[in-house]
Amino acid sequence: MTRLTTILIMIARLLGVAQILTGFAFWFGWMRNTSPHFGMGSLLVLVVWIIALIGLFALPKRGVALVTLFWGGMVLWFGMAQTTFLLGSAHWVIRVAHLLVGLSMLGLAESIAKAVKTHAAVRAAVGVLLLASLAAPIHAQERQCNDAAAQQCMTVYAASNPF
C-alpha cells in the first residue's frame, strides 16, 4: 500500500509540474495546442482520485479523502469550463483561480499520501511491539521482602526494553 502510494504521489508531482509548465506556456502564448494540458490534467485528476480512494479505505478518518474526491471533480470541471468564464481582459482572474484550485488539489493529495504512509508505519511498529511483548519471557518468583519478614511479596522480572 505504501509503495503504491509513493509511486502515485511521484506521478502526481511529475504531472503537476508538467501541468504548471504547459499551463504557463499556453497562458503566455508559447503553446497553441491545449490538448496535452487537457490530457495530462485528466490523468492527474485520475491519479489523485486513486490516492484519495486508497486514503478512504486505509485511513480511520475519511474526511480529507472525501473532500479530495470532490475537489478532483471540481478541478476537472473547472479546467474544462474555464474558457466560458469572464471572457475578455478579466479572464486572467479565472486562470489564476484555475492555477490555485489545481495546486490545492496537489496539496490534498500530498497530505493523504503522507497520512497513508504514516498510518502504515505506525501499524507496522505496533505489530512489532506487540510481537516483541508476547515473545519476551516473564519470570515470577516469590521471595521474602526485607522490611517485613513475615510478609511475602511477588517480584516480576521482564526482559529489558529494546527501545
C-alpha positions in Angstrom: 0.0 0.0 0.0 2.8 2.5 0.9 4.8 1.6 -2.2 1.7 2.2 -4.5 1.0 5.4 -2.7 4.6 6.5 -3.1 4.6 5.7 -6.8 1.2 7.5 -7.3 2.3 10.7 -5.5 5.5 10.8 -7.5 3.4 10.5 -10.7 1.1 13.3 -9.4 4.1 15.5 -8.7 5.5 14.9 -12.1 2.2 15.6 -13.8 1.7 18.7 -11.6 5.0 20.2 -12.7 4.1 19.4 -16.3 0.7 20.9 -15.9 2.2 24.1 -14.5 4.7 24.4 -17.3 2.2 23.7 -20.1 -0.4 26.0 -18.4 2.1 28.9 -18.3 3.1 28.1 -21.9 -0.5 28.3 -23.0 -1.1 31.4 -20.8 1.8 33.3 -22.3 1.1 32.2 -25.9 4.1 29.9 -26.3 1.9 26.9 -27.0 -1.3 27.0 -29.1 -2.4 23.4 -28.7 -4.1 22.8 -25.3 -4.7 19.0 -25.8 -1.6 18.0 -23.9 -2.6 20.2 -21.0 -6.2 18.7 -21.0 -4.9 15.1 -21.3 -2.3 15.5 -18.5 -4.9 17.3 -16.4 -7.4 14.5 -16.7 -4.7 11.9 -15.9 -3.6 14.0 -12.9 -7.1 14.1 -11.5 -7.4 10.3 -12.1 -4.1 9.7 -10.1 -5.3 12.0 -7.3 -8.7 10.1 -7.2 -6.8 6.8 -6.8 -4.7 8.3 -4.0 -7.9 9.5 -2.3 -9.6 6.1 -2.7 -6.5 4.5 -1.0 -6.8 7.0 1.8 -10.6 6.4 2.0 -10.1 2.7 2.7 -6.7 2.8 4.6 -7.2 5.7 7.0 -9.5 5.8 10.0 -10.7 9.3 9.3 -12.2 9.7 5.8 -13.0 13.4 5.6 -9.9 14.6 3.7 -10.2 11.7 1.3 -13.8 12.5 0.6 -13.0 16.2 0.1 -10.2 15.3 -2.3 -12.5 13.1 -4.4 -15.0 16.0 -4.6 -12.2 18.6 -5.2 -10.7 16.5 -8.0 -14.1 16.6 -9.8 -14.3 20.3 -9.3 -10.8 20.7 -10.8 -11.8 18.7 -13.8 -15.0 20.6 -14.3 -13.3 24.0 -13.7 -10.5 23.2 -16.1 -12.9 22.2 -18.9 -15.3 25.1 -18.3 -12.9 27.9 -17.6 -12.9 29.1 -21.2 -16.5 30.2 -20.8 -16.0 32.4 -17.6 -15.1 36.1 -17.7 -14.2 36.4 -21.3 -12.0 39.3 -22.3 -9.5 41.3 -20.3 -10.6 39.9 -16.9 -10.0 36.2 -17.9 -6.7 36.3 -16.1 -8.6 36.0 -12.8 -10.1 32.7 -14.0 -6.6 31.5 -15.0 -5.2 32.3 -11.6 -8.1 30.7 -9.9 -7.6 27.6 -12.0 -3.9 27.5 -11.0 -4.8 27.8 -7.3 -7.5 25.2 -7.5 -5.1 22.8 -9.1 -2.3 23.5 -6.6 -4.7 22.9 -3.7 -5.7 19.6 -5.2 -2.0 18.6 -5.3 -1.7 19.7 -1.6 -4.6 17.5 -0.7 -3.0 14.5 -2.5 0.2 15.1 -0.7 -1.5 15.2 2.7 -3.4 12.0 2.0 -0.2 10.2 0.8 1.7 11.3 3.9 -1.1 10.2 6.2 -1.3 6.8 4.5 2.4 6.3 4.8 2.4 7.4 8.5 -0.6 5.2 9.3 1.0 2.1 7.7 4.3 2.8 9.6 2.5 3.1 12.9 0.6 -0.1 12.3 3.8 -1.9 11.5 5.5 -0.6 14.6 2.6 -1.6 16.8 2.7 -5.0 15.3 6.4 -5.4 16.0 6.0 -4.1 19.6 3.1 -6.5 20.2 5.1 -9.5 18.9 8.1 -8.4 20.9 6.0 -8.1 24.1 4.4 -11.6 23.5 7.8 -13.2 22.9 9.6 -11.7 25.9 9.6 -14.2 28.8 8.3 -13.0 32.1 9.6 -14.7 35.2 7.9 -14.5 38.5 9.4 -15.7 41.8 8.4 -15.4 45.4 10.9 -14.1 47.9 10.8 -12.5 51.3 10.6 -8.7 51.5 13.4 -7.1 53.5 11.2 -4.9 55.6 8.7 -7.4 56.8 10.0 -10.9 57.5 6.5 -12.4 57.8 5.0 -11.0 54.6 5.7 -12.4 51.2 5.9 -10.3 48.1 6.0 -11.1 44.4 8.7 -9.7 42.1 8.2 -9.8 38.3 11.3 -9.7 36.1 10.7 -8.8 32.5 13.2 -8.6 29.6 14.6 -5.1 29.2 13.0 -2.7 26.8 14.7 -3.0 23.4 13.9 0.6 22.5 
